[in-house]
Structures are given as C-alpha cells and as structure tokens.
C-alpha cells in the first residue's frame, strides 16, 4: 500500500495498524523527513513494515514497477492538477484490474467521475471541508 504525499506518516501508521503490510510512505517535502521517520520508527518497532521514500511523488510513480491493490493519495490542497496524478498512476502500470485509488482533496476541488474510462469513481465521502474520492481501475475489454 503506497501512501503518496504521506506528510507526517499518520495515514501510513493508521493503515499499518489496521493490517496493511507492507506500507510505503512517499513524501516529496524533505522538511517532513524527521517527523515522518519518527512516526514510522514507532510503528516499525511493533513489527509493522513501513518503508519511507523522501522523493518527488511523480518520480516514485515513474520508477516503481509494482502493481498495487490500494493507493492512497493525500496531496497538498494547494497542489493543482490532481487528476493528472491519477492519470500518471493509470499509465505507469501501478494498477491492476480491481485496484483502488483513494484521493483526499479539498471540497473546493473537482475531480472527474472517470479517468480515461478506466479509473472510475465508485464512492465519494465528504468530511467537513475535505472529500475522499474512491476510484477503481478496470481493464479495457
């Protein structure tokens, strides 16, 4: 389970505590390295595996060769073109039939119902000023 734009690692630790294993936390802001590594080391001391990568998320997507069941994206609210990140996941080969991508965005952001008719929304959850969009990947027939 990759957590892209992982920030402090709180979502990665929560996912690991609920049984996700292994978890990969990717954060492009090197200023968050200390808090991310601190939070992850606490979780790792309990036997949970969380790997961290301090690198640009787009670079991670391009160099990753694994396909994942679940991907969680928590980009900064100020980041523009969030749908483009989903499109990059789609074409990088990180998804297989049935893979789920969840993206956390501001309620002010609009995301399309589908990305190239292959990454399709199946649920939307609103929490105050935040929205979680749930997409599922389907292979073309």
N, C-alpha and C positions, 0 to 999 in steps of 0.2 A: 504494500500500500504506500504509494508515494504521496506525501503531503507537500504540494508545491506552494511556494510563498509561505513557508511554515512559521515565520516570525519567531516567537518565543519557544515554539515547540509544544505548546499546550494541547493542540489538537492531536499531534503525534503521540503524546503521552496518553491522552484520553483513548485514542484508538487502540494503542497497545494494551492499555488496562482492560479493554473490552475484548481482547483476544486476537487482534490483528498482529500478525508476526510473519515475516519481518516488516518493519515500517521504515520508510526512507523519508527524512525531512530535508527539503531543499529550500534554502533561503539565499537570496541574492544580496541582501544587505549585510555586509561584513560587520557592521556595528551591532548586529544582533547575535554575533557568534558566541559571546560569553554567556548570555542568558540561555541561548539555545543549547549549548553544550552542557551547561549546568543542569538544566531541566532534564535533558536526555540522560546524563550520567546517573541521576537519581533513579530514573526508570530502569536503566541498564543494570543497576546494582540489584534489582529484583529478579533478574534473569530474562527480562524482555529485551528483544533486539531492536534498537532504533539506530539506524545509520544516519549521519548528517553529512550534508554537502553544502558548503558555502560557495555558491556559484550562481550565475545567471540561470534562471529557470529555463529560458529558451535554449541555452547551451546544453543544459541537462537533458531536455527533451530530444535534442538533435543527436546526442551521443549515447543515449540509453537504447539498449537493444532488447529489453524485456517487454513483454505484454502483461498488463496488469488487470486484475479483476475490478479494482476500485482505484480511483484517483480523486483526491480532494484538493481543490484549488482555493486559496484564500488570498487573492491578490489585493494589494492596497486599493482602497476605494478610489483614490485619485488616478489610478492607472487607467488609461484609455484603451480601447480596442480589446476588451476582454474576450469577445467572441473569436478574435484572431488566435488567442492562446488555445482555445478549444479546437480550432481548425488545425493548428500545428500538432496537437496531440493526435488528431484524426489521421494526418498524413505521415506522422513519424513512425507509425507501426506500434505504438504503445498500447493499443486497444485490440481486443479480440471480440468475437461475437458475444454479446451479453455484458461486456464491460460497462461499468457505471462511473460517470464523472459527476462529481458534485462541486459546484462553484458557489462561493459566498460573495455576494456583491451588495452594494447599496441599493436601497429601494428605488433610488433615482435612476439606476442603470436599467437599460433594456437589453435583454438577450433574446435571440431568435428562438422560435419553437423547435427549429432543427438546424443542424449544420450540415449542409450538402446532402440532405435527406438520409444521412447515416447515423448522426448523433442526434437523438430525438428526445425532447423533454417528456418525462413521464410523471413528474411531480414538481410542485413549487411550494415552498414553505416560507411564510413571512413572519419575521420576529422583529417587532418594532421597526427600526429603520434599516434592517437587514433582510436579505432574501437568499434562500438556498434554492438553486436550480438543480434538479436531478436529471441528468441525461443518460441515455443508454445507447450503446453502439450496436448497430445491426449491419451485418454484411449485406451487400447488394446481391440479389439473386441473379 
